[in-house]
Amino acid sequence: MKEHYDVAIIGGGIIGHSISYYLNKSGVRAVVLDKQVSGSKATKAAAGMLGVHTEHQASDAYHQFCEKSRDLYQSLWKELHELTAIDIGLSPFGMMEVAMDETHKRELLEKKHAFASLEWLGAEQVREKVPALPPEVSGALFMTKDGHVEPTATCEALKRAALLYGGDLLENTNVLEVTKTEGIFTVQLENASITANQVVAASGADSGRWFEATGMDNPIKAVKGECFSIKPRKHYFKEALFFKDFYIVPKPDGRYIVGATSKLDDLSSGTTAGGLADLMSRVFAVFPELKEEPMQEFWSGVRPGSADGLPIIGEHPTLTGFYFATGHYRNGILLAPATGQMMKDLMTKQDVHQAFRELFSPERLDRKGASSYEYST
């Protein structure tokens, strides 16, 4: 007899495990299905920034969703630590978006007008916080509530917490097909199958196949990013720093994560010498002292962007019970809590903010004229 679940979640990154956590916590039995070891792709490659304001110029509905998700981390890290004893590394030091020229300074000052809670630091104030910055620094926006977490630890904590609440996990398991008969989904795996009342496609850059399989155009835009880390012998700063063309995120264990390149439609897994060289040239132009610090490692990951730049969170326009939670691009870590909570509310028929429901709904995407989804009767 097939194992039956309330919800089957395809994809074991931080988004999939966040959905599983919120569902299982609310008494909805969910299983996560991952074709590899969960958390080993885009989640593992991320720096973990909670960049609410680095991604926005105005306080629109998307910004409000990002802000909500960042704020959820304040209670989530405590919940997860109590349940799993895992510290997700939530930084209390904030983030600075740094201007190195007058043009960028003007842009940041305009952003300051849009977000009253942000603090403007003049050049001298910035260099007091980060003495390693060169004299040509023009100022910075200080985002005291934005920060970062450790992505792998956060994903692992969500996974373990979901399991403690009665969830399930099948790793190294490829999903071959999903069909629906008499209101029940059958999820065909390589060596077995399971059934579920509802299904979520949350497989990041691999999610495109599920749009096509259910009669929609593929809106996923894969963007490869390359990063490296060093482990300085002294502490240069404790805030996450965001520049025009790179960022540096200091971690509690002493690592500095530096990122990231952007290569559209590149699904390759390797890290290129040219990409790293370009990234290093940007960083060392601002922080020449870091040239002498020990190199630790380098890696790449593929971010799941979308055709219109917004996440896709919600129910399929015509296939009842089939949901998407993907397209988060650079904001998967930031948006994991709010996405998990929103998906739980949608799937259990709870109230969801109408602006969020409409903004992220798959219904906004163009559909093919005829469905290619194979229904069985």
N, C-alpha and C positions, 0 to 999 in steps of 0.2 A: 504494500500500500504506500502511495506517495506521501511524503511529508507535506503537511499543509500549514501555511502561515497566513496571518492577516495581510502582511505586506512583504513583498520581495523587492529588495533594493539592489539594482545592478550597479556596482561600483563601490570600491572600498577605500576611497580617499576620505578626506576630512568631511566633505559634504555628505557622503553616504553614511558615515558613522555618526555624524551629528543627527541626521534624520532618524537613524536607528535608535539613538539615545533618547530623543524626545518621544518617539513612538512607544518604545518599550517602557519608558518611565511612566507613560500615561496608560499602560495596560494593553497596548496594541502590540501583538507579537510580530516582530519583524526579523527577517534574515538578511544579512549582507552577503552578496556574491561578488567575488573578485577573481579575475583570471590570474592574478599574481598574488604575492603577499600584500595584504592591504596596507595602504599608506606609502607605497614604494615608488610612486610616480610623481605627479605634480606636487602633491603634499610634501613629500620628502625633499623636493628641490626648492621649496619656497623659503624665503627669509623670515616669514611670519609677521610682517608688518601689519599693524592695524591703522592703515593710512586713510582715515576718514577724510581728511582735508587735502591731502596731496592729490587725491583723485577728483576733486570737485572745485568749481569756481563759484557756485551759488548754492543756496539752501533749497534744493528741490526735493521731490519725493525720494529719489535715489539716495541723496545725501542723508535724508532722515532715516532711511532703512540701514545705511551704513552706520550711522550714529547709534541707532538702536542695537545693532549687533555688537558694536564695540562695548556698549554699556552692559550687555548681557554677560560679557566675560568677567565682570567684577564679581558676580555671584557664581558663575559657572566654575571658575578656577577653584573656589572653595568647595563646591559640591563634588567636583571630580577628585579633588585631593582627599576629601573625607571618604569617598567610595573606593578609590583605587590606590591612594598614597602616592600618586604621580603628581609632581610639580610641573605645571605646563609652562613655567617660566614667564609669567605675565610681568612685563617691565613697568615699574612705577616712574620712570624717568622722562617719559614723553618723547616727542619727536620735533626736530627743527627742519624746516625747509629753508635752505640757505641760498641767498643770492650772491653771485660772484661778479655781477655787473649791474649797471644802472637800469637796463631794460628789464631784467628779471626782478630787480627791486621794485620797480613801478608795478609790475604784475602782482607781486606779493602784497603790496600795499592796497591794491584794488581788492584782492582776496580778503584782506583784513577788514575792509568795509563790509564785505558780505557776511563775515563771520565775527560777530562782536566778541565772542569768547576767546579768540586767539590773541596772543600777545606779540606785539612787534618789538624786536630787539635791534637796536642800532649796531653799527659795526663794532664799536668798542665793547658793547655788552656781549655780542656773540663771541668775540675773541677772549673775553673773560671766561666764558664757559668752555670754549674750545681753543686753547692757545695755539694749537698746531695749525690753525687756519692761517692762510697768508694775508698780508696787509690789504689786498684788494677786495676782501670780503665787503659786501655792501650792506648786509643786514640779514635778518632771518625772521620767519614766522615761527613762534614757539607754540606748539600744540601740546599742552600739558596732559590732556587726557588720552591722546593717541600714543601708541607705543608698539609693542610687539609681543608675541608668544613664541614658544618653541613648537613648530608645526608637528614634528614627529611625535613628540610627547603628548601634544593635545589630541592628535588623532588616536594614539594608543589609549589615552585615558577615556575618550569617548567610546572607543571600542569595548574596553573592559567594563565600563559602567553599563553599557547596553546589555552586555552578557550577564552582568549581575542582576539586571532587571528582567531577565528571562529571554533575551534575544538570542540569535544564533548567527554563526559566521561560517561561510564556506569559502576557503581560499584556494588558490591554484585551480579554480573551477571556471571554465569558459562557458558562457551562456550562448547556446547555438541559435535558439529560436524562442519566441514567446507567442503563444496562441491563446484565444479566448473561446470558451465553449460554455453556453448556458450561464454566463455571468462569472465564471471562474477562469483564471489564467493558469495555463500550464507553461512552466519555464523549463525548457529542455536543456539539460547540461550534457557534457560529453559522455558521461557514464551513468547518468541517472536523470530524473526529472522531479520537480516539486510543483505544488500548486499554491496559488495565493489569491486572495480576494482583490488585491490591488498590487500594482507594480510601479516602481520608480526607476527611471533611467537617470543615473547620477554618475556616469562613467567619464566625466571630464571631456578631454579631447577625443575620446572614442565614442561619444554619445551620438555622433552624427548618424550612425547606422540605424539607431532606433527611431529617428525622425523619418528616415527613408523607408524603413520597414513598416511604419504605420501611416504611410501616405502623405508625408510632408516633405518639403524641400529641406535639405541639410543646411541649417544656419550656423553650424559650428565653424569657427575660424581658428585653426591651430596656430599658436605663436610660440616658437621655441625661445627659451631664455637660457643664457649661460652665466654661471656665477663662480666665484672662488672665495676661499676663506684664508685668513692669516691669523696667527695667534701672537700678538705683540707681547714683547717682554715688559712693557709698561702700559698703563691705562691712559689713552689719549683723551677719551671722552666717554660718557655713559649714556647720552641721548642717541637715539637713532637719527641719522643725518640723511636728508633727501636733497639731492641736487638736480639740476636740469637733466643730466645725462648719466647719473649713477646714484647709488645709495650705499650707505654703510650702516650695518646693524650690529651693535656690540651685544654679545650674548653673556649670560652669567658665568659661563665657564672660561671666559677670556677670549673666545673666538670673535673675530670681526667678519661678518658675512658681507661680501661686496657683490653688487649686481646692478643691472643685468642687461644682457643684450636682448634684442627683439628681432626674430626672424619669422616672418609670416609664412604660413603653409609649409613649415619645416617640421616633419615628424621624426627626424632622425634622432638617435639617442646619444650620439657622440658629442664631445666638447671640442671645438676647433681651436687651433693655435691662434688663428687670426682673430676670432671672437674674444678670446682671453687677452690677447695683446692690445686690442682696441679698448677693452674695458680697463685694463691696467694703465694705459696711457692717460685715460680720463682721470683716474683716481690719483695717480702719482703727480699729475700736473697741479693738483690741489694739496696733496699730502706727500711731498717727496720723502719725508722721513720713513714712510711705510715701506719704501723699497728695501730697506734693510731688515725688515721684520720677517720671521719665519713663515714660509708658505705652508699651508696645511693641506688643503685639498681643492679640487675643482670638479664641477658637475654641470649637468644641464637638465632641463625639464620642459615639458610642453604645456603651455597654458591654454585653457579652453575659452577662447573668445567667442563672440557671437556676431551675427551680421550687422546688428544695430548697436553693438557695444554694451548691451544690457544683459543681465542674467535672465535665464528662462526658467521660471519657477511656477509650476501649475499643472492643471489637468489638460490632457490632449483635447483638442477642439471637438473631436467626434468619437473617440474611443474612450468610453466611460471607464474610469478606474485605472487608466494608464497615465502616469505623471512624469514630468521632467523636472530635474533640478540640476542645471548645468549652465555653462556659458559665463562663469564668474570671472574669467580672464585673470587679472592680477589680484583679485579680491576674494579668492576662495577662502583663505584663512580668516580674514576679517569677517566675511559674511556667513561663515559656517553656523554660528549659533542662531542667527535670525532666520536663515534658510531652514534649519532643522525645525525650529519652532513653527515657522509659517507652514511648512509641509505637514507637520503634525496637525495643525489647526485645519488646514484644507481637507486632509484625509479623514478627519473625525468630525467634519462639518461644523467646526467652531467659527466664530467671527474672525475675519481677516480684514485688516484695513483696506478699504476699497481702492485707494490710490496704489497700494502695493500690489493688490490682486490684478489690477488692470495694467500696471507698468510692466510686470514680469510675465504676464500670461502668454502661453504659447499661441493663443488666438491672434496675437498681433502679427504673427509671422505669416507669410504667404504660403498657401497650401496648393498642392498639385490638384489638377482638375479631377482626377480619379484616384481613389485609394488603392495603394498596392498592398495593403495589409491583407494577409491571408486569414480569413475567418473560417472557422470550422463549425459544423453544425452537428 
